Amino acid sequence: MTTRIERLIQQLDDSTGPSYDARAELIGVGSDAIPALIDGLPSLGGFGQLTAIEIFEEVADPRCGLALIALLRSDDSTVREWAAMALASLKIDGAVEPVRRTYHACLERATPPDWSEPEGIRWALTELGARSPVVPPLTARLRAATADDAAGWPSARFTEIINDLADHAQVILYSEFWRVDAGRTYSVSGTGLDWGLDWTAPWEHLVEESRTWSLLEASESTVGDNVFVAPTWIDRTDLYPEM
């Protein structure tokens, strides 16, 4: 059994096909594969480590916690992001501080907060109970009035949501649009506006710049009873967190 597991682990880096079959087999083996997978992590490249993280999540064995924390120090930003998210989804004890340090390291590298890694880590911190997103009253009410399984907020109220967030000093990073049809959710093409923020600017400037661009986006976006908007936003403490 051990030889077979080790052989499967060696295949995790081969993205031409064997990795996917090895992933499925290791998930089928379950917890018996976890010790060898942990031991084999350092020998894997980025693709193999990402696949290993998927296996950890599927098997949900808490013994993978320390290995995932070690992956937070990877040179690969996607590995760091996936490791943080896996720690959160598995509710690993002791994960908060390592994940928080990883987020601080992101900021120290001046990684834009709308990039994938810091966004994934913020999600992880939220899931771990170490971050509380600011949801202004109107925005909260409008979401509560929408079906629980909806993909966001009513598109017809997008302008109100933008102003509510900005009035409460929140910076909108981007917004996604979704259409719900016959119980299924489909992505709706955005306006094509290509906008970004100067993260060296004062927070108040960032708030108003994101308001301006988002209002322009709202004026050009698709609106309908079955179209929903899902803005992503951050608070000042996400850009200037306290240690």
KEDREN-835935 format. One line per 4 residues: number of its first residue (from 1); their letters; for each residue x negated, y, z negated of N, C-alpha, C. Coordinates in Angstrom, 1 decimal. Each point is the difference from the previous one (the first is absolute). Example, Ala and Ser with C-alpha at 12.3 -4.5 7.8 and 13.67 -1.06 7.14 Angstrom:
<sites>
1	as	-13.2 -5.7 -7.8 0.9 1.2 0.0 -0.9 1.2 0.0 ~ 0.4 1.1 0.7 -0.9 1.1 0.0 0.8 1.1 -0.8
</sites>
This chain:
<sites>
1	mttr	-0.8 -1.2 0.0 0.8 1.2 0.0 -0.9 1.3 0.0 ~ -1.0 0.0 -0.9 -0.9 1.2 -0.1 -0.6 0.3 1.4 ~ -0.5 -1.1 0.6 -0.7 0.3 1.3 1.0 0.5 1.0 ~ 1.2 -0.5 0.0 1.0 0.5 1.0 0.3 1.5 -0.3
5	ierl	0.2 0.3 -1.3 0.3 1.4 -0.4 -1.2 0.9 0.4 ~ -1.2 -0.4 -0.2 -1.2 0.8 0.4 0.0 0.2 1.5 ~ 0.3 -1.0 0.7 0.0 0.1 1.5 1.1 1.0 0.4 ~ 1.1 0.0 -0.6 1.1 0.9 0.4 -0.4 1.4 -0.4
9	iqql	-0.7 0.2 -1.1 -0.4 1.4 -0.4 -1.0 0.5 1.0 ~ -0.9 -0.8 0.5 -1.0 0.4 1.0 0.7 0.5 1.3 ~ 1.2 -0.5 0.2 0.7 0.4 1.3 0.8 1.3 -0.1 ~ 0.1 0.5 -1.2 0.8 1.2 -0.2 -0.5 1.2 0.7
13	ddst	-1.3 0.1 0.4 -0.5 1.1 0.7 0.2 -0.1 1.5 ~ 0.4 -1.1 0.5 0.2 -0.2 1.4 1.4 0.4 0.5 ~ 0.0 1.3 0.5 1.3 0.6 0.3 0.6 -0.5 1.4 ~ -0.8 -0.9 0.7 0.5 -0.5 1.3 1.1 -1.0 -0.1
17	gpsy	0.3 -0.5 -1.2 1.0 -0.9 -0.2 -0.1 -0.9 -1.2 ~ -1.2 -0.6 -0.3 -0.2 -0.9 -1.1 0.4 0.7 -1.4 ~ -0.3 1.3 -0.1 0.3 0.7 -1.3 1.5 -0.2 -0.3 ~ 0.9 0.2 0.9 1.4 -0.1 -0.3 0.4 -1.4 -0.4
21	dara	-0.5 -1.0 0.6 0.3 -1.4 -0.4 -0.6 -0.3 -1.4 ~ -1.2 0.5 -0.2 -0.7 -0.2 -1.3 0.8 0.7 -1.1 ~ 0.5 1.2 0.3 0.8 0.8 -1.0 1.2 -0.8 -0.4 ~ 0.7 -0.6 1.0 1.3 -0.7 -0.3 -0.4 -1.3 -0.8
25	elig	-1.0 -0.6 0.3 -0.4 -1.3 -0.7 -0.4 0.4 -1.5 ~ -0.7 1.0 -0.2 -0.5 0.4 -1.3 1.2 0.4 -0.9 ~ 1.0 0.7 0.7 1.2 0.3 -0.8 0.8 -1.2 -0.4 ~ 0.0 -1.0 1.0 0.6 -1.3 -0.3 -0.7 -0.7 -1.2
29	vgsd	-1.3 0.1 0.0 -0.7 -0.7 -1.1 0.4 0.7 -1.4 ~ 0.1 1.3 0.0 0.5 0.7 -1.1 -1.1 0.3 -1.0 ~ 0.3 -0.1 -1.3 -0.9 0.4 -1.1 -1.3 -0.8 0.0 ~ 0.0 -1.2 0.5 -1.2 -0.8 0.1 -1.1 0.6 0.9
33	aipa	0.4 0.8 0.9 -1.0 0.6 0.9 -0.6 1.3 -0.6 ~ 0.6 0.6 -1.0 -0.4 1.3 -0.5 -1.4 0.1 -0.5 ~ -0.5 -0.9 -0.8 -1.4 0.1 -0.5 -1.0 0.0 1.1 ~ 0.2 -0.9 1.0 -1.0 0.0 1.1 0.1 1.2 0.8
37	lidg	1.2 0.5 0.2 0.2 1.3 0.8 -0.6 1.1 -0.7 ~ 0.1 0.1 -1.3 -0.7 1.1 -0.8 -1.5 -0.1 0.2 ~ -0.5 -1.2 -0.1 -1.5 -0.2 0.1 -0.5 0.3 1.5 ~ 0.9 -0.2 0.9 -0.4 0.2 1.4 0.2 1.4 0.5
41	lpsl	0.6 0.9 -0.8 0.3 1.4 0.5 -1.3 0.7 0.4 ~ -1.1 -0.1 -0.7 -1.2 0.8 0.4 -0.6 -0.4 1.3 ~ 0.3 -1.2 0.4 -0.6 -0.5 1.3 0.9 0.4 1.2 ~ 1.2 0.6 -0.3 0.9 0.3 1.1 -0.2 1.5 0.5
45	ggfg	0.3 0.2 1.2 0.0 1.4 0.5 1.3 0.7 -0.3 ~ 0.2 1.2 0.6 1.2 0.7 -0.3 1.3 -0.7 0.3 ~ 0.0 -0.6 1.2 1.2 -0.7 0.5 0.3 -1.1 -0.9 ~ -1.0 -0.8 -0.4 0.2 -1.1 -0.8 0.5 0.4 -1.4
49	qlta	-0.6 1.1 -0.6 0.5 0.4 -1.3 1.4 0.5 0.0 ~ 0.4 0.7 1.1 1.4 0.4 0.1 0.9 -1.2 0.1 ~ -0.4 -1.0 0.7 0.8 -1.2 0.0 0.1 -0.7 -1.3 ~ -1.1 0.0 -0.7 -0.1 -0.5 -1.4 1.0 0.7 -0.9
53	ieif	0.1 1.3 0.1 0.9 0.8 -0.8 1.4 -0.4 0.3 ~ 0.3 -0.2 1.3 1.4 -0.5 0.3 0.3 -1.3 -0.7 ~ -1.0 -0.9 0.0 0.2 -1.3 -0.7 0.2 0.2 -1.5 ~ -0.8 0.9 -0.6 0.2 0.2 -1.4 1.4 0.5 -0.3
57	eeva	0.5 0.9 0.9 1.4 0.5 -0.3 1.0 -1.1 0.2 ~ -0.2 -0.9 1.0 1.0 -1.0 0.3 0.0 -1.1 -1.2 ~ -1.2 -0.3 -0.4 -0.1 -1.1 -1.1 0.4 0.6 -1.3 ~ -0.3 1.3 -0.2 0.3 0.7 -1.3 -0.6 -0.6 -1.2
61	dprc	-1.2 -0.4 0.1 -0.8 -0.5 -1.2 -0.7 1.1 -0.7 ~ 0.3 0.2 -1.3 -0.7 1.2 -0.7 -1.5 -0.2 -0.1 ~ -0.6 -1.1 0.3 -1.4 -0.2 -0.1 -0.7 0.8 1.1 ~ 0.7 0.5 1.0 -0.6 0.8 1.1 -0.2 1.5 -0.4
65	glal	0.5 0.3 -1.2 -0.1 1.4 -0.4 -1.4 0.6 0.0 ~ -1.0 -0.6 -0.6 -1.3 0.5 -0.1 -0.6 0.1 1.4 ~ 0.3 -1.0 0.8 -0.5 0.0 1.4 0.5 1.2 0.8 ~ 1.3 0.3 -0.2 0.6 1.2 0.6 -0.6 1.3 -0.5
69	iall	-0.3 0.0 -1.3 -0.6 1.2 -0.5 -1.4 0.2 0.5 ~ -0.7 -1.1 0.2 -1.4 0.1 0.6 0.1 0.5 1.5 ~ 1.1 -0.3 0.7 0.2 0.4 1.4 0.2 1.5 0.1 ~ 0.4 0.6 -1.1 0.2 1.5 0.0 -1.3 0.7 0.2
73	rsdd	-1.1 -0.7 -0.1 -1.3 0.7 0.2 -0.5 -0.3 1.4 ~ 0.8 -0.6 0.8 -0.4 -0.3 1.4 -0.4 1.2 0.8 ~ -0.8 -0.2 1.0 -0.4 1.1 0.9 1.1 0.2 1.1 ~ 1.0 -0.9 0.0 1.0 0.1 1.0 1.3 0.6 -0.6
77	stvr	0.4 1.1 0.5 1.1 0.8 -0.6 1.3 -0.8 0.1 ~ 0.2 -0.9 1.0 1.2 -0.8 0.1 0.0 -1.1 -1.1 ~ -1.1 -0.5 -0.2 -0.2 -1.1 -1.1 0.4 0.7 -1.3 ~ -0.6 1.2 -0.3 0.3 0.7 -1.3 1.5 0.2 -0.1
81	ewaa	0.6 0.5 1.1 1.5 0.3 -0.1 0.8 -1.2 -0.2 ~ -0.3 -1.1 0.7 0.8 -1.2 -0.1 -0.2 -0.7 -1.4 ~ -1.2 0.1 -0.5 -0.3 -0.5 -1.4 0.8 0.7 -1.0 ~ 0.0 1.4 0.1 0.8 0.8 -0.9 1.5 -0.4 0.0
85	mala	0.5 -0.1 1.2 1.4 -0.3 0.2 0.3 -1.4 -0.5 ~ -0.9 -1.0 0.2 0.2 -1.3 -0.5 0.0 0.0 -1.5 ~ -0.9 0.7 -0.6 0.0 0.1 -1.5 1.3 0.5 -0.5 ~ 0.6 1.0 0.7 1.3 0.5 -0.5 1.1 -1.0 0.3
89	slki	0.1 -0.6 1.1 1.1 -0.9 0.3 0.0 -1.2 -0.9 ~ -1.2 -0.4 -0.4 -0.2 -1.2 -0.9 0.1 0.4 -1.5 ~ 0.1 1.4 -0.2 0.0 0.5 -1.4 -1.1 -0.6 -0.9 ~ -1.2 0.1 0.5 -1.2 -0.5 -0.7 -0.3 0.9 -1.2
93	dgav	-0.2 -0.7 -1.1 -0.3 0.8 -1.3 -1.4 0.6 0.2 ~ -0.1 1.2 -0.5 -1.3 0.7 0.1 -0.4 0.6 1.3 ~ 1.0 0.1 0.9 -0.3 0.5 1.3 0.1 1.5 0.1 ~ 0.7 0.7 -0.9 0.2 1.4 0.1 -1.3 0.8 0.2
97	epvr	-0.9 -0.1 -1.0 -1.2 0.8 0.0 -0.9 -0.2 1.2 ~ -0.2 -1.3 0.4 -0.8 -0.2 1.3 0.7 0.6 1.2 ~ 1.3 -0.1 0.1 0.7 0.6 1.2 -0.1 1.5 -0.1 ~ 0.2 0.5 -1.2 -0.1 1.5 -0.2 -1.4 0.5 0.4
101	rtyh	-1.1 -0.7 -0.4 -1.3 0.4 0.4 -0.2 -0.1 1.5 ~ 0.6 -1.0 0.6 -0.1 -0.1 1.5 0.7 1.2 0.7 ~ 1.1 0.4 -0.6 0.6 1.2 0.6 -0.8 1.3 -0.2 ~ -0.6 0.1 -1.1 -0.9 1.2 -0.2 -1.2 -0.1 0.9
105	acle	-0.5 -1.2 0.3 -1.1 -0.1 0.9 0.4 0.4 1.4 ~ 1.3 -0.3 0.4 0.5 0.5 1.3 0.0 1.5 0.1 ~ 0.4 0.6 -1.1 0.0 1.5 0.0 -1.4 0.6 0.0 ~ -0.9 -0.7 -0.7 -1.4 0.5 0.0 -0.6 -0.1 1.4
109	ratp	0.4 -1.0 0.8 -0.5 -0.1 1.3 0.7 0.9 1.0 ~ 1.0 0.8 -0.5 0.8 1.0 0.8 0.8 -0.8 1.0 ~ 0.5 -1.2 -0.3 0.9 -0.7 0.8 1.3 0.8 0.1 ~ 0.5 0.4 1.1 1.3 0.7 0.1 1.1 -0.8 -0.7
113	pdws	0.8 0.6 -0.8 1.0 -0.8 -0.8 1.1 -0.6 0.8 ~ 0.1 0.4 1.3 1.0 -0.6 0.9 -0.5 -1.2 0.8 ~ -1.3 -0.4 -0.3 -0.6 -1.2 0.6 0.5 -1.2 -0.7 ~ -0.1 -1.1 0.6 0.5 -1.3 -0.5 -0.5 -0.4 -1.4
117	epeg	-1.3 0.1 -0.2 -0.5 -0.5 -1.3 0.6 0.8 -1.2 ~ -0.1 1.3 0.0 0.5 0.7 -1.2 1.5 -0.2 -0.1 ~ 0.7 -0.1 1.1 1.5 -0.2 -0.1 0.3 -1.4 -0.6 ~ -0.8 -1.0 0.4 0.3 -1.3 -0.5 -0.4 -0.1 -1.5
121	irwa	-1.0 0.7 -0.4 -0.4 0.0 -1.4 1.0 0.8 -0.9 ~ 0.5 1.1 0.6 1.1 0.7 -0.8 1.2 -0.9 -0.2 ~ 0.3 -0.8 1.0 1.1 -0.9 -0.1 -0.3 -1.0 -1.1 ~ -1.2 -0.5 0.0 -0.4 -1.0 -1.1 0.1 0.6 -1.4
125	ltel	-0.5 1.2 -0.1 0.0 0.7 -1.3 1.5 0.2 -0.5 ~ 0.8 0.3 1.0 1.5 0.2 -0.3 0.5 -1.3 -0.5 ~ -0.2 -1.1 0.7 0.5 -1.3 -0.4 -0.6 -0.5 -1.3 ~ -1.2 0.4 -0.3 -0.6 -0.4 -1.3 0.5 0.9 -1.2
129	gars	0.8 1.0 0.3 0.5 0.9 -1.0 -1.0 1.1 -0.4 ~ -1.0 0.2 0.8 -1.0 1.0 -0.3 0.2 1.3 0.8 ~ 1.0 0.0 0.8 0.3 1.3 0.8 1.5 0.1 0.1 ~ 0.5 1.2 -0.2 1.4 0.3 0.0 0.3 1.0 1.1
133	pvvp	0.4 -0.4 1.2 0.3 1.0 1.1 1.0 1.0 -0.5 ~ -0.2 1.3 0.4 0.9 1.1 -0.3 1.2 -0.1 1.0 ~ 1.2 -0.2 -0.5 1.2 0.0 0.9 0.9 1.1 -0.5 ~ 0.0 1.1 0.7 0.9 1.1 -0.4 1.5 -0.4 0.0
137	plta	0.8 0.8 -0.8 1.4 -0.4 -0.2 0.8 -0.2 1.3 ~ -0.1 1.0 0.9 0.8 -0.2 1.2 -0.4 -1.2 0.8 ~ -1.3 -0.1 0.1 -0.5 -1.2 0.8 0.5 -1.3 -0.6 ~ -0.1 0.0 -1.3 0.5 -1.3 -0.7 1.5 -0.2 0.2
141	rlra	0.8 1.1 0.0 1.4 -0.2 0.2 0.3 -0.4 1.4 ~ -0.7 0.5 1.0 0.3 -0.3 1.4 -0.4 -1.5 0.2 ~ -1.0 -0.4 -0.6 -0.4 -1.4 0.2 1.0 -1.0 -0.7 ~ 0.5 0.5 -1.2 0.9 -0.9 -0.7 1.3 -0.1 0.7
145	atad	0.3 1.0 0.9 1.3 -0.1 0.7 -0.1 -0.9 1.2 ~ -1.2 -0.4 0.3 -0.2 -0.9 1.2 0.0 -1.5 -0.5 ~ 0.4 -0.8 0.9 0.0 -1.5 -0.4 -1.4 -0.4 -0.4 ~ 0.0 -0.9 -1.0 -1.2 -0.5 -0.6 -1.0 -0.6 1.1
149	daag	0.6 -0.6 1.0 -0.9 -0.7 1.0 -0.3 0.9 1.2 ~ 0.4 1.3 -0.1 -0.3 1.0 1.1 -1.5 0.2 0.0 ~ -0.4 0.5 1.2 -1.5 0.2 0.2 -0.5 1.3 -0.4 ~ 0.9 0.8 -0.6 -0.5 1.3 -0.5 1.1 0.9 -0.4
153	wpsa	-0.1 1.3 0.4 1.0 1.0 -0.3 0.8 0.4 1.2 ~ 1.2 0.5 -0.1 0.8 0.4 1.2 -0.7 1.0 0.8 ~ -0.2 -0.2 1.3 -0.7 0.9 0.9 0.6 1.4 0.0 ~ 1.3 0.0 -0.2 0.7 1.3 0.1 -0.4 0.9 -1.2
157	rfte	-0.6 -0.5 -1.0 -0.3 0.7 -1.2 -1.5 0.3 -0.1 ~ -0.8 -0.3 1.1 -1.4 0.0 0.0 -0.5 1.4 -0.4 ~ 0.6 1.1 0.5 -0.5 1.3 -0.3 0.2 0.3 -1.5 ~ 1.1 -0.4 -0.6 0.2 0.2 -1.4 -1.1 -0.8 -0.8
161	iind	-0.3 -1.2 0.4 -1.0 -0.8 -0.7 -1.4 0.7 0.1 ~ -0.3 0.5 1.1 -1.3 0.6 0.2 -0.1 1.2 -0.9 ~ 1.0 0.9 -0.1 -0.1 1.2 -0.8 0.1 -0.4 -1.5 ~ 0.7 -1.1 -0.3 0.0 -0.4 -1.4 -1.3 -0.5 -0.5
165	ladh	-0.7 -0.8 0.9 -1.3 -0.4 -0.4 -1.0 1.1 -0.1 ~ 0.0 0.9 1.0 -1.0 1.1 0.0 0.3 1.0 -1.2 ~ 1.3 0.2 -0.3 0.3 0.9 -1.1 -0.4 -0.6 -1.4 ~ -0.3 -1.3 0.0 -0.5 -0.7 -1.2 -1.5 -0.3 0.2
169	aqvi	-0.7 0.7 0.9 -1.4 0.0 0.1 -0.5 -1.4 0.5 ~ 0.8 -0.7 0.8 -0.4 -1.2 0.6 -0.5 0.2 1.4 ~ -1.0 -0.8 0.4 -0.6 0.1 1.4 0.5 -1.2 0.8 ~ 0.7 0.3 1.1 0.5 -1.1 0.8 -1.2 -0.4 1.0
173	lyse	-0.3 -1.2 0.0 -1.1 -0.5 0.8 0.4 -0.3 1.4 ~ 1.2 -0.7 0.1 0.5 -0.3 1.3 1.4 -0.6 -0.2 ~ 0.8 -0.2 1.0 1.3 -0.5 -0.1 0.3 -1.1 1.1 ~ 0.7 -1.0 -0.3 0.3 -1.1 0.9 1.5 0.0 0.2
177	fwrv	0.5 -0.3 1.2 1.4 -0.1 0.2 0.4 -1.4 0.4 ~ 1.2 -0.4 -0.5 0.5 -1.3 0.2 1.5 0.0 0.4 ~ 0.4 -0.9 0.8 1.4 -0.2 0.4 0.5 -1.3 -0.5 ~ 1.2 0.0 -0.6 0.6 -1.2 -0.5 1.1 -0.4 0.9
181	dagr	0.0 -1.2 0.6 1.0 -0.4 0.9 0.3 -1.4 -0.3 ~ 1.3 -0.3 -0.3 0.5 -1.3 -0.2 -0.9 -0.7 -1.1 ~ -0.3 0.7 -1.0 -0.7 -0.5 -1.2 -1.5 -0.2 0.2 ~ -0.5 0.4 1.2 -1.4 -0.1 0.3 -0.7 1.4 0.1
185	tysv	-1.2 0.1 -0.4 -0.7 1.3 0.0 -1.0 0.1 1.1 ~ 0.0 1.1 0.8 -0.9 0.2 1.1 -0.7 1.3 -0.2 ~ -1.3 0.0 0.4 -0.8 1.2 0.0 0.5 1.0 1.1 ~ 0.1 1.2 -0.3 0.3 1.1 1.0 -1.2 0.8 0.3
189	sgtg	-0.3 0.2 1.2 -1.1 0.8 0.4 0.1 1.4 -0.6 ~ -1.1 0.5 -0.5 -0.1 1.3 -0.6 0.0 1.1 1.0 ~ -0.3 1.2 -0.4 0.1 1.2 0.9 -1.3 0.1 0.8 ~ -1.1 -0.7 -0.4 -1.2 0.1 0.7 -0.9 1.2 -0.5
193	ldwg	0.5 0.7 -1.0 -0.8 1.1 -0.6 -1.3 -0.6 -0.6 ~ -1.1 0.6 0.4 -1.3 -0.4 -0.5 -0.5 1.0 -1.0 ~ 0.3 -0.2 -1.3 -0.4 1.0 -1.0 -0.8 -0.7 -1.1 ~ -0.9 0.8 -0.6 -0.8 -0.4 -1.1 -0.2 1.2 -0.9
197	ldwt	-0.5 -0.3 -1.2 -0.2 1.0 -1.0 -1.5 0.1 -0.4 ~ -0.4 1.2 -0.3 -1.3 0.3 -0.4 -0.1 -0.3 -1.5 ~ -0.5 -1.1 -0.4 0.0 -0.4 -1.4 -0.9 0.8 -0.9 ~ -0.8 0.9 0.6 -0.8 0.9 -0.8 0.7 1.2 -0.4
201	apwe	1.2 0.2 0.5 0.8 1.2 -0.3 0.7 -0.1 -1.4 ~ 0.4 1.1 -0.6 0.7 0.0 -1.3 1.3 -0.8 0.1 ~ 0.4 -0.6 -1.1 1.2 -0.9 0.0 1.2 0.8 0.5 ~ 0.2 1.2 -0.4 1.1 0.8 0.4 0.1 0.2 1.5
205	hlve	-1.2 0.1 0.6 0.0 0.1 1.5 0.4 -1.3 0.6 ~ -0.5 -1.1 -0.5 0.4 -1.3 0.5 1.5 -0.2 0.0 ~ 0.6 0.4 -1.2 1.4 -0.2 -0.1 0.8 0.8 1.1 ~ -0.4 1.2 0.3 0.7 0.8 1.0 -0.3 -0.4 1.4
209	esrt	-1.2 -0.5 0.2 -0.4 -0.5 1.3 0.8 -1.2 0.3 ~ 0.1 -0.9 -0.9 0.8 -1.3 0.2 1.5 0.3 0.1 ~ 0.5 1.1 -0.7 1.4 0.4 0.2 0.2 0.5 1.4 ~ -0.9 0.8 0.5 0.2 0.6 1.3 0.0 -1.1 1.1
213	wsll	-1.0 -0.8 0.0 -0.1 -1.1 1.0 1.2 -0.9 -0.1 ~ 0.4 -0.4 -1.2 1.1 -0.9 -0.2 1.3 0.6 0.5 ~ 0.2 1.3 -0.3 1.3 0.7 0.5 0.0 0.0 1.5 ~ -1.2 0.2 0.7 0.0 -0.1 1.4 0.3 -1.4 0.5
217	ease	-0.5 -1.0 -0.7 0.3 -1.4 0.3 1.5 -0.2 -0.1 ~ 0.6 0.5 -1.1 1.4 -0.2 -0.2 0.8 0.6 1.1 ~ -0.4 1.2 0.5 0.7 0.7 1.1 0.0 -0.8 1.3 ~ -1.0 -0.9 0.2 -0.1 -0.7 1.2 0.3 -1.5 -0.1
221	stvg	0.4 -0.5 -1.2 0.1 -1.4 -0.2 1.5 -0.5 0.3 ~ 0.1 -1.3 0.2 1.3 -0.6 0.2 0.8 0.0 -1.2 ~ 1.3 0.4 0.1 0.9 0.0 -1.1 1.2 -0.8 0.3 ~ 0.5 -0.8 -1.0 1.2 -0.8 0.2 0.4 -0.7 -1.3
225	dnvf	1.2 -0.5 0.0 0.5 -0.6 -1.2 -0.8 -1.3 -0.4 ~ -0.6 -0.6 1.1 -0.7 -1.3 -0.2 -1.5 0.3 0.1 ~ -0.4 1.2 0.0 -1.5 0.3 0.0 -0.4 0.6 -1.3 ~ -1.1 -0.6 -0.5 -0.5 0.4 -1.3 -1.5 0.5 0.1
229	vapt	-0.3 0.8 -0.9 -1.4 0.5 -0.1 -0.7 -0.4 -1.3 ~ -1.2 -0.4 0.1 -0.8 -0.4 -1.2 -1.2 0.8 -0.1 ~ 0.0 1.2 -0.7 -1.2 0.8 -0.2 -0.9 -0.7 -1.0 ~ -1.3 0.2 0.2 -1.0 -0.4 -1.0 -0.6 1.3 -0.5
233	widr	-0.1 0.1 -1.4 -0.5 1.3 -0.6 -0.8 -0.3 -1.2 ~ -0.8 1.0 -0.4 -0.9 -0.2 -1.1 0.2 1.3 -0.9 ~ -0.4 -0.2 -1.3 0.0 1.0 -1.0 -1.5 0.6 -0.1 ~ -0.1 1.1 -0.6 -1.3 0.6 -0.2 -0.9 -1.0 -0.8
237	tdly	0.5 -0.7 -0.9 -0.8 -1.0 -0.8 -0.5 -1.1 0.8 ~ 0.6 -0.3 1.2 -0.6 -1.0 0.9 -1.3 0.5 0.7 ~ -0.1 1.3 0.1 -1.2 0.5 0.6 -1.0 0.4 -1.0 ~ 0.4 0.5 -1.2 -0.8 0.4 -1.0 0.3 -0.8 -1.3
241	pem	-0.2 -1.3 0.0 0.4 -0.8 -1.2 -1.0 0.3 -1.2 ~ 0.5 -0.2 -1.2 -0.8 0.0 -1.1 -0.5 -1.4 -0.3 ~ -1.3 -0.1 -0.4 -0.6 -1.3 -0.4 0.6 -0.4 -1.3
</sites>
